[in-house]
Amino acid sequence: MDLSSRTWIPAMVPWRATSDGFVTPQVLAWYRRFAEGKPGAIVVEATGIRDIPSGPLLRISHDRYLPGLRELARTVHDASGGKTRVLIQIIDFLPIRRRPTKEAFFGRFVQITSELMHAVHGSDEASARANLVAMSDADLARILPARELESYQHGYRERVTDVHLESVRGLPETLPALFADAAARAQDAGFDGVELHYAHAYTMASFLSAKNTRDDGYGGARENRLRLPIEVYQRVRDRVGESYPLGCRFLTDEVIEGGSHIEDAVYFGTEFARAGMDFLSLSKGGKFEDAKQPALGHAAYPYTGESGHECMPTVRIATPGPFARNIPLAARITHAVRSAGFQTPIIAGTGISSFWQAEEILQRGDVDVVSAARQSLADPDWFEKMRQGRGDEIRRCFFTNYCEGLDQAHKSVTCQRWDREDLDTAPPQDLSADGKRRLIAPAWR
């Protein structure tokens, strides 16, 4: 796969699909606008491989999604005049529930064990539940098992280590085929390649994590944690063929206590290259383990703790600030992959917002392709402006994470730099339902 430039827009979820995962006119407009800036590549948002309800996120879990996905791939190719390659990121995630009220959790969800019954002086299950509801949070923290306390305070969340659950224990058997089927649909739909989502808080990243303690050969030592990601890749490769571009996105550092760090990432990157992946896209952090407590009725969001701040750093973050923050770690992976004899392209960014910044990273050989999410959202035309020598016209990202706040609230993602600009002249289809925000960046005039 040839790129017209070493520029890459990584996957961003804009919350514009239907509630059952279909492409909408708003999805097409979102990607068309990015394609007009003619980046080397655009990666379509994390797209679910399972045919289960998952809200307004794209899905690729059944052939019924193919017509919309074909139109999406065609839209990017047409809007960029064939200059932009379009890939799709495919993802699996485990169930997570909203934070419950005290009455709901102890009245319905908590498991009443004999130990808990004794601790709350219950004569039967009903009295135990009533006593739990009446207890203070401080007393509950003292007597509840750690997982039950977390489910009460943050909402229930499945882990890859919950091997007592048949569905979780069987993930190594079920996931390779699901990923392979999804990748085959992407190939059929006309996407130029597939990115396997092995990053952040989701299933495959959790297998890679040092916190994965499964004892079935898929956890513990690094080589065991790598086993399923390699098996998924190999099954997908067998399905789409040797010539179809296929890579993954994974973490340089989980940024959580007991998690994987750069030494693990160097090992994973080298082994992914050895396995034959065509590109490696790097990110950082974004985990559930250090997420802030959600409000009642909301689910935990994996970009609210320290790991999330490292994933999407703002201007308020500590030295050296948000700009190119992840590049030094990415450079270590690039060096390791090259030292092992592989030329696998490495893609990374974080806080990239100017031509000189991007060009210096490439000239140093830190990475092979520079990615930019928030800056591309702020100004989808910024690549074209650079090409034309009109960098002074670039609408710079403020790195305040206004966009991330909308994502956290599951609202249509926009940018503070343009979402209230010329509202009175914007086409109705480009406005939010209340008419107070633009859904599409204004045209470059």
C-alpha positions in Angstrom: 0.0 0.0 0.0 1.5 3.3 -1.1 0.7 6.5 0.7 0.8 9.9 -1.0 2.4 11.4 2.1 3.6 10.2 5.5 0.4 11.5 7.2 -2.2 9.5 9.0 -5.5 10.3 10.7 -6.0 7.6 13.4 -9.3 6.2 14.4 -11.7 8.6 16.3 -15.2 7.6 17.3 -17.6 10.5 16.3 -20.9 8.9 17.6 -22.7 9.3 14.3 -23.7 5.7 13.5 -27.2 4.4 14.1 -28.0 2.8 17.4 -27.6 -0.6 15.7 -24.3 0.2 14.0 -25.1 1.2 10.5 -23.4 3.9 8.5 -25.4 7.2 8.3 -25.2 10.3 6.1 -23.6 12.0 9.1 -20.8 9.3 9.2 -20.2 9.8 5.4 -20.0 13.6 5.9 -17.5 13.2 8.8 -15.1 11.1 6.7 -15.7 13.0 3.5 -14.5 16.2 5.3 -11.3 14.6 6.5 -10.7 13.1 3.0 -10.9 16.6 1.5 -7.6 17.4 3.3 -5.9 14.5 1.4 -4.0 12.9 4.3 -2.0 9.8 3.3 -4.4 7.6 5.2 -7.5 7.7 7.3 -8.4 4.9 9.8 -12.2 4.6 10.3 -13.3 4.5 13.9 -13.2 1.4 16.1 -15.8 -0.9 14.5 -17.3 -3.8 16.4 -16.8 -7.4 15.3 -19.6 -8.9 17.4 -23.2 -8.7 16.4 -24.4 -7.4 19.8 -26.0 -4.1 20.8 -23.2 -1.5 21.3 -24.9 1.9 20.8 -24.1 4.3 18.0 -20.8 2.7 17.1 -20.1 1.3 13.6 -20.3 -2.5 13.3 -18.8 -5.0 10.8 -20.2 -8.1 12.5 -22.6 -9.1 9.7 -23.0 -8.8 5.9 -26.0 -6.5 6.4 -23.4 -3.7 7.2 -21.6 -4.1 3.9 -23.6 -1.6 1.7 -23.0 1.3 4.1 -19.3 0.4 4.6 -18.8 0.1 0.8 -20.3 3.6 0.5 -18.0 4.9 3.2 -14.8 3.5 1.6 -15.9 4.9 -1.8 -16.7 8.3 -0.2 -13.1 8.7 1.1 -11.6 7.7 -2.2 -13.8 10.0 -4.2 -13.4 13.0 -1.8 -9.6 12.8 -1.8 -9.3 12.3 -5.5 -7.7 8.9 -4.9 -5.0 10.5 -2.7 -6.1 9.0 0.6 -6.0 5.4 1.6 -8.8 4.3 3.9 -8.4 1.6 6.5 -10.8 0.4 9.1 -10.0 -0.4 12.8 -11.8 -3.6 14.1 -12.3 -4.1 17.8 -13.7 -6.4 20.4 -14.7 -5.3 23.9 -16.1 -7.0 26.9 -19.3 -6.0 28.7 -19.4 -3.0 31.0 -22.4 -1.8 33.0 -23.4 1.6 34.2 -22.7 2.6 37.9 -25.8 1.5 39.8 -27.7 3.1 42.6 -27.1 1.7 46.0 -30.6 0.3 46.1 -30.3 -1.4 42.7 -26.8 -2.9 43.4 -27.5 -4.4 46.8 -31.1 -5.2 46.1 -30.4 -7.1 42.8 -26.8 -7.4 41.8 -24.5 -8.2 44.7 -23.8 -11.8 45.3 -24.8 -12.8 48.8 -22.2 -15.3 50.0 -22.1 -17.0 53.4 -19.2 -14.7 54.4 -21.2 -11.6 53.4 -24.3 -12.9 55.1 -22.3 -13.3 58.3 -20.6 -9.9 58.0 -24.0 -8.0 57.8 -25.7 -10.2 60.4 -28.4 -11.3 57.9 -30.8 -14.1 58.8 -31.6 -14.7 55.1 -30.8 -13.2 51.7 -33.5 -10.6 51.9 -32.4 -9.3 55.3 -28.8 -9.3 54.2 -29.6 -7.1 51.2 -31.7 -4.8 53.4 -28.8 -4.4 55.8 -26.3 -3.7 53.1 -28.5 -0.9 51.7 -28.7 0.6 55.2 -24.9 0.6 55.7 -22.5 3.5 55.2 -20.1 3.5 52.3 -17.2 3.4 54.7 -18.6 0.2 56.3 -19.3 -1.3 52.9 -15.7 -0.6 51.8 -14.6 -2.5 54.8 -16.6 -5.7 54.2 -17.2 -6.0 50.5 -14.8 -8.2 48.3 -12.7 -6.0 46.0 -14.5 -6.8 42.8 -18.0 -6.3 44.4 -16.8 -2.9 45.8 -15.6 -1.9 42.4 -18.9 -2.9 40.8 -20.7 -0.8 43.4 -18.5 2.2 43.0 -17.8 2.1 39.3 -20.2 -0.4 37.7 -19.5 -4.0 36.7 -16.8 -4.7 34.2 -15.8 -8.0 32.7 -12.0 -8.8 32.5 -10.1 -11.3 30.3 -9.1 -13.0 33.6 -12.7 -13.9 34.5 -12.1 -17.4 33.3 -14.9 -18.7 35.5 -17.2 -17.3 32.9 -17.5 -19.7 29.9 -17.6 -16.8 27.4 -14.4 -15.3 28.7 -12.6 -18.6 29.1 -13.4 -19.4 25.5 -12.2 -16.1 24.0 -9.0 -17.7 22.5 -11.4 -20.1 20.5 -14.0 -17.5 19.5 -12.0 -14.3 18.7 -9.8 -15.3 15.8 -12.7 -16.3 13.6 -14.7 -13.1 14.6 -11.7 -10.9 13.6 -11.1 -12.9 10.4 -14.8 -12.6 9.3 -14.7 -8.9 10.0 -11.5 -8.3 8.1 -12.9 -10.2 5.1 -15.9 -8.0 5.1 -13.6 -4.9 5.2 -11.7 -6.3 2.2 -15.0 -6.9 0.4 -16.2 -3.4 1.2 -13.2 -1.8 -0.5 -11.1 -0.7 2.4 -7.5 -0.4 1.6 -6.4 -2.3 4.8 -7.3 -3.3 8.3 -6.0 -2.2 11.7 -6.5 -4.7 14.5 -7.3 -2.8 17.7 -4.9 -4.1 20.3 -4.8 -0.9 22.3 -6.4 0.9 25.3 -9.0 -0.7 27.6 -10.4 -3.4 25.3 -10.2 -7.1 24.9 -7.0 -7.6 22.9 -5.0 -5.0 24.8 -6.1 -6.8 28.0 -4.5 -10.0 26.8 -1.3 -8.1 26.1 -1.4 -6.5 29.6 1.0 -7.5 32.4 -2.2 -7.6 34.5 -3.3 -10.7 32.4 -2.8 -13.5 34.8 -4.7 -16.3 33.0 -3.2 -19.7 33.6 -4.3 -21.4 30.4 -1.3 -20.4 28.3 -2.8 -17.0 27.3 -1.6 -15.0 30.3 1.4 -14.5 32.6 4.7 -14.5 30.8 5.1 -12.0 27.9 5.1 -14.8 25.3 1.8 -16.2 26.6 0.2 -12.7 26.7 1.2 -12.3 23.0 -0.2 -15.7 22.0 -3.8 -14.7 21.2 -2.9 -11.4 19.4 -0.6 -13.4 17.1 -3.2 -16.1 16.6 -5.8 -13.5 15.7 -3.4 -11.9 13.3 -2.6 -15.2 11.7 -6.2 -16.2 11.3 -7.0 -12.8 9.7 -3.9 -13.1 7.4 -5.0 -16.5 6.2 -8.4 -15.1 5.4 -7.4 -11.9 3.6 -4.2 -13.1 1.9 -0.6 -12.0 1.9 -1.1 -8.9 -0.2 -3.8 -7.2 1.8 -2.4 -4.5 4.2 -2.9 -5.6 7.8 -1.4 -4.2 11.0 -2.3 -3.3 14.5 -2.5 -0.5 17.0 -1.0 -1.2 20.5 0.4 0.7 23.5 3.9 1.9 24.2 2.9 2.0 27.9 -0.3 1.2 29.8 0.5 3.9 32.4 -1.1 1.9 35.2 0.2 0.2 38.3 1.2 -3.4 37.5 0.6 -2.9 33.8 2.8 -3.2 30.7 5.5 -0.6 30.0 7.9 0.2 27.2 10.0 -2.9 27.7 6.9 -5.0 27.0 6.0 -2.8 24.0 9.5 -3.2 22.5 9.1 -7.0 22.7 5.5 -7.0 21.3 6.5 -4.6 18.4 9.4 -6.8 17.4 7.3 -10.0 17.5 4.5 -8.4 15.5 7.0 -7.4 12.9 8.4 -10.9 12.9 4.9 -12.3 12.4 4.5 -10.3 9.3 2.3 -7.3 10.2 2.5 -4.6 7.5 2.4 -1.6 10.0 2.4 -0.9 13.7 0.4 2.1 15.0 1.3 3.2 18.5 -0.7 4.8 21.3 -0.4 5.1 25.0 -2.6 4.6 28.1 -6.3 4.9 28.0 -7.2 2.2 30.6 -10.1 1.4 32.9 -8.0 0.6 35.9 -7.4 4.3 36.8 -10.6 5.8 35.4 -12.5 8.3 37.6 -15.6 7.2 39.3 -18.5 7.7 36.9 -21.7 9.5 37.9 -24.7 7.3 38.8 -26.2 5.8 35.7 -23.0 6.3 33.7 -20.4 3.8 32.7 -16.7 4.2 33.5 -14.7 6.0 30.8 -11.1 4.8 30.3 -9.6 8.2 29.5 -10.2 10.1 32.8 -7.2 8.9 34.9 -3.5 9.4 34.5 -3.4 6.8 31.7 -6.1 8.6 29.9 -4.4 11.9 30.2 -1.2 10.4 28.7 -3.3 9.0 25.9 -4.8 12.5 25.1 -2.6 15.0 26.9 -3.7 18.6 27.3 -1.8 21.8 27.6 -2.2 21.4 31.4 -0.2 18.2 31.6 3.3 18.1 33.2 6.6 18.7 31.4 7.3 18.4 28.5 3.7 19.1 27.6 1.4 17.4 25.1 3.4 18.0 21.9 4.9 14.8 20.5 4.7 13.3 24.0 4.6 9.7 22.9 7.3 10.0 20.2 10.4 9.1 22.5 8.7 5.8 23.4 7.7 5.2 19.7 11.3 5.8 18.7 12.5 3.1 21.0 10.1 0.6 19.3 11.2 1.8 15.9 14.9 1.3 16.8 14.2 -2.2 18.2 12.2 -3.3 15.2 15.0 -2.1 12.8 17.7 -3.7 15.0 15.9 -7.0 14.6 16.1 -6.6 10.8 12.5 -5.6 10.0 11.5 -2.5 8.0 7.9 -2.6 9.2 6.5 1.0 9.1 5.9 2.6 12.5 3.1 5.1 12.9 2.8 7.4 16.0 1.8 10.9 17.1 0.2 12.6 20.1 0.1 16.4 20.1 1.3 16.8 16.5 0.1 20.2 15.2 2.7 21.8 13.0 4.6 21.0 9.8 8.0 21.5 11.4 7.2 19.3 14.3 6.0 16.5 12.1 8.9 16.9 9.6 11.6 16.8 12.3 10.1 13.6 13.7 10.3 12.0 10.3 13.8 13.3 9.5 15.1 11.9 12.8 13.7 8.5 11.9 11.7 8.3 15.1 8.7 6.9 13.2 7.9 6.4 9.5 4.4 8.0 9.4 3.1 10.8 11.6 -0.4 10.5 13.0 -2.6 13.4 14.2 -6.1 13.0 15.5 -7.1 16.2 17.4 -5.3 18.6 15.1 -7.0 16.9 12.1 -10.3 17.4 13.8 -9.6 21.0 14.4 -8.6 21.6 10.8 -9.3 18.7 8.3 -7.5 20.8 5.6 -4.2 21.2 7.5 -2.4 18.7 5.4 -3.4 20.5 2.2 -2.5 23.8 3.7 1.0 22.5 4.5 1.4 21.2 0.9 0.5 24.6 -0.5 2.8 26.5 1.9 -0.1 28.1 3.7 0.7 27.0 7.2 -0.2 30.3 8.6 -3.8 29.5 7.8 -3.9 26.3 9.8 -6.6 26.3 12.6 -4.5 25.0 15.5 -5.8 22.6 18.1 -5.9 24.1 21.6 -5.5 20.7 23.2 -8.1 21.4 25.8 -9.9 18.1 25.0 -13.2 19.7 24.4 -13.8 17.0 21.9 -12.9 14.3 24.4 -15.5 15.7 26.8 -18.2 15.2 24.1 -17.0 11.7 23.5 -17.2 10.9 27.2 -20.8 12.1 27.2 -21.5 10.0 24.1 -22.5 13.2 22.2 -21.6 13.9 18.6 -18.0 14.9 18.6 -17.1 18.3 17.3 -14.3 20.9 17.9 -14.5 24.1 19.9 -12.5 25.8 17.1 -15.3 25.5 14.6 -18.5 24.1 16.0 -20.1 27.5 16.6 -18.7 29.2 13.5 -21.2 30.6 10.9 -24.1 28.7 12.4 -26.6 30.9 10.5 -25.2 30.0 7.1 -24.5 26.3 7.7 -26.7 23.8 5.9 -29.3 22.3 8.2 -27.8 18.8 7.8 -24.5 20.1 9.2 -26.0 21.2 12.5 -26.8 19.4 15.7 -30.4 18.7 16.5 -30.6 21.9 18.6 -28.9 24.0 16.0 -26.2 25.2 18.4 -23.2 23.3 17.0 -21.7 22.4 13.7 -21.3 18.7 13.1 -18.9 19.3 10.2 -15.9 21.7 10.0 -16.6 24.7 7.8 -15.1 24.8 4.4 -11.6 26.3 3.8 -12.2 29.6 2.1 
